[in-house]
Amino acid sequence: MSEDRHGDSMSATLPIRMLHDRILVQVDEDSGERTSKAGIVIPATAQVGKRLGWAEVVAAGPHVRQAVIGDRVLFDPADRAEVELQGNTYILLRERDVHAIAETESEAAAGLYL
């Protein structure tokens, strides 16, 4: 099966096909409970202002321009629509709801000349 830049081969592992500009992401495990620098455990439900979360793109629709499968994206957890597929919980986003895409180490170092 061929795979394009949006990973249509994901349909082999997930029972859905993404449409339009939709992105299916799986939330990073570290986006939940966290520990402060002082060692205090802060639960995921604590409201400390607006905190964005990280997730990995697992599927993307044909009109997604920037994100590709495997990218880590920054999004607002308050705007999430959850879906459960094959026992795993995913979040459905529109591409415009993604605030940033993390650069890989090689991308961050490219072009940096000191």
C-alpha positions in Angstrom: 0.0 0.0 0.0 1.4 3.4 -0.9 1.7 6.2 1.6 1.4 9.9 0.9 2.7 12.7 3.1 -0.4 12.6 5.2 -0.1 8.9 5.8 -3.2 7.4 4.2 -1.7 4.0 5.1 -2.8 4.8 8.7 -6.2 3.5 7.6 -4.6 0.0 7.9 -4.1 0.5 11.6 -7.0 2.9 12.4 -10.6 2.1 11.2 -11.2 5.7 9.9 -10.2 8.0 7.1 -9.7 11.6 8.0 -11.5 14.3 5.9 -10.8 17.9 5.0 -8.4 19.7 7.4 -8.9 17.4 10.3 -6.0 16.0 12.4 -6.3 13.1 14.8 -3.8 13.3 17.6 -2.8 11.2 20.6 -2.0 13.2 23.7 1.5 12.9 25.1 1.6 11.1 28.4 3.4 14.0 30.0 0.5 16.4 29.2 -1.4 15.2 32.3 -0.1 15.3 35.8 3.2 17.2 36.2 5.7 18.0 38.9 6.8 21.5 39.7 10.5 22.4 40.2 10.0 22.2 43.9 8.7 18.6 43.6 5.0 19.4 44.1 2.7 17.1 42.0 0.2 19.2 40.0 -2.8 17.2 38.8 -4.0 17.5 35.2 -7.3 19.0 36.4 -5.6 21.9 38.2 -6.4 25.3 36.6 -3.3 27.5 36.5 -4.4 29.7 33.7 -4.5 28.5 30.1 -2.1 25.7 29.6 -1.5 24.2 26.1 -0.8 20.6 25.6 1.4 18.5 23.3 0.2 15.6 21.2 1.4 13.4 18.3 -0.3 13.4 14.9 -1.5 9.9 14.1 -3.7 10.7 11.0 -4.4 13.8 8.8 -7.0 14.7 6.2 -6.2 15.5 2.6 -6.4 19.3 3.1 -3.9 19.5 6.0 -1.0 21.6 4.7 1.5 21.8 7.6 1.3 18.8 10.0 2.3 15.3 9.0 2.0 12.0 10.8 4.5 11.8 13.6 4.7 15.5 14.2 4.4 16.8 17.8 1.8 19.6 17.9 0.8 22.2 20.5 -2.9 22.7 21.0 -5.5 24.0 23.5 -6.9 21.1 25.5 -10.1 23.1 26.2 -11.0 23.0 22.5 -10.8 19.2 22.2 -13.2 16.6 20.9 -12.3 13.1 22.1 -12.9 9.9 20.2 -12.1 6.3 21.3 -10.8 3.9 18.6 -9.7 0.4 19.3 -9.4 1.1 23.0 -7.3 4.2 22.6 -8.4 7.8 23.2 -7.6 10.4 20.5 -8.4 14.0 20.0 -9.8 15.4 16.8 -8.6 18.9 15.8 -8.8 21.2 12.8 -5.4 22.2 11.5 -6.2 25.9 12.4 -6.5 24.8 16.1 -2.9 23.7 16.1 -0.7 26.5 17.6 2.7 25.1 16.7 4.6 22.1 15.5 7.8 21.0 17.3 11.0 21.0 15.3 13.1 17.9 15.4 16.7 18.4 16.7 18.1 18.2 13.2 15.7 21.0 12.0 16.5 23.2 14.9 20.3 22.9 14.3 20.0 23.4 10.6 21.1 26.9 9.6 22.6 27.7 12.9 26.1 28.9 12.3 28.2 30.3 15.2 
